[in-house]
Amino acid sequence: MVTAALEIDHVSHSFGRVTALDDVSLTVPRGGFTALLGVNGAGKTTLFSLITRLYDNSSGSIRVAGHDLRRQPRQALARLGVVFQSRAMDADLSVRQNLAYHASLHGIGRSNAAARIEAVLAQVGLAEKSGDRISALSGGQQRRAEIARALIHSPDILLLDEATVGLDVKSRAEVLALTRRLIADHGVSALWATHIMDEIQPDDDLVILHQGRVLRQGSAGQIAAGQGLTRAFLDLTGVAAA
């Protein structure tokens, strides 16, 4: 049996008396694109923080590529590549310098790191920008550099938390297309957190998260059921249309 890239089983999390996640279960299959759809405050970032162990889950279980996050944290985290909303690269360093630094954090030796940097820059289309400072890149190029950083240690799954926030329409489309191409060409899996409906295709696996609870998981086309994804989302969540 093929192990899922990510399995979250009955996970809850609270901040004091405020419940951020309530009995959340979802699965991200290997080699697939799973969209995590929810409005701001739905619990998407809290869930990502649990998966990356910024927070510790006190209930349920999280397994990454078959490794239990609490019992085997090193093995589980080694299989994750993460692109957070906030930037994680030094704007004053070059793309190559940033990637070399992150490679060293993952224990990748210098010679192997050089080969990995060349490979990931080619994958994200930034080979010609390797010597440029991060601050000199466009917003879309910076996001592609962030994805290269997340790929440096050859993870099984990418977590992308609102990866297109702040980008123009062209850059947003390029980052999304890059993520889908990585899945198709390199077999990586992706959990793509978003609130933007048009980033989701009918064949995508979709998880709708609202007020800390999973309302539906299945193909986006089936959930939309002929009425369109926006209408289905509004009906499920009770969110009033603008």
C-alpha positions, 0 to 999 in steps of 0.5 A, spaced: 500 500 500 502 506 498 503 511 504 500 518 503 504 524 503 500 527 509 495 524 514 492 528 519 487 524 523 483 528 529 487 534 530 484 539 534 488 546 537 486 551 542 489 558 544 486 559 551 478 558 550 479 559 543 478 553 538 482 554 532 482 547 529 476 542 531 477 535 530 481 536 523 482 530 519 485 530 511 489 526 507 494 529 501 495 523 496 502 522 493 504 526 487 497 530 487 495 537 488 491 538 494 487 545 495 486 547 502 480 552 501 478 557 507 477 564 508 482 568 513 481 565 520 479 559 517 485 555 521 489 554 515 496 557 518 494 554 525 494 547 521 501 549 517 504 551 524 502 544 527 505 540 521 511 544 521 511 543 529 511 550 530 506 548 535 505 541 538 499 537 537 496 535 543 490 531 540 490 526 534 496 524 529 500 527 524 504 523 519 508 525 514 510 520 508 509 515 513 513 518 519 509 520 526 510 527 527 511 526 535 514 520 535 519 521 529 519 528 528 526 528 525 524 523 519 517 527 518 520 534 518 525 532 513 520 530 508 517 537 508 518 543 504 515 549 506 513 556 503 510 560 508 506 567 507 512 571 510 518 571 506 524 566 509 530 568 505 535 574 506 534 580 502 541 582 502 544 575 500 544 572 493 539 567 491 545 562 491 547 564 498 540 563 501 540 556 498 547 554 500 545 557 507 539 553 507 542 547 504 547 547 510 541 547 515 539 540 512 546 537 513 547 537 505 555 537 504 558 543 500 559 539 493 552 536 494 549 542 495 552 545 489 549 540 485 542 541 488 542 548 488 543 548 480 538 543 480 532 546 484 534 553 480 533 550 473 526 547 476 524 554 478 526 557 472 531 562 476 538 559 473 540 566 470 538 569 477 542 565 481 547 571 483 542 576 484 540 579 491 533 577 493 531 584 494 533 585 486 528 580 484 520 581 482 515 578 487 514 572 483 521 571 482 522 571 490 516 566 491 520 562 486 526 562 490 522 561 496 520 554 492 527 553 490 529 553 498 523 549 500 526 543 494 533 544 496 533 537 500 528 533 496 522 533 500 516 528 499 511 534 500 510 542 499 506 546 504 504 552 501 501 557 505 497 563 501 503 562 496 500 568 491 498 573 496 501 580 494 503 577 487 500 580 481 495 576 476 501 574 472 506 572 477 500 568 481 499 564 475 506 563 474 507 560 481 501 556 481 503 553 474 510 552 477 507 548 483 503 544 478 509 542 474 513 540 480 508 535 481 507 532 474 514 532 472 518 530 479 512 527 483 512 531 489 506 532 493 503 539 494 498 542 500 496 549 497 492 553 502 488 559 499 482 563 499 482 564 492 477 560 488 480 560 481 486 557 483 483 551 484 481 546 478 476 541 477 480 535 478 484 537 484 483 534 491 479 539 495 479 540 502 474 546 505 476 548 512 471 553 515 472 556 523 477 550 524 473 544 521 473 540 515 467 541 512 468 537 505 474 533 502 473 530 495 474 533 488 473 540 486 468 538 481 464 533 485 464 539 491 462 544 486 456 539 483 455 543 477 453 550 481 460 552 481 465 552 486 464 559 489 456 558 490 458 551 493 463 554 498 458 559 500 452 554 501 457 550 505 460 555 510 454 560 510 459 566 508 454 571 505 456 573 498 459 580 497 
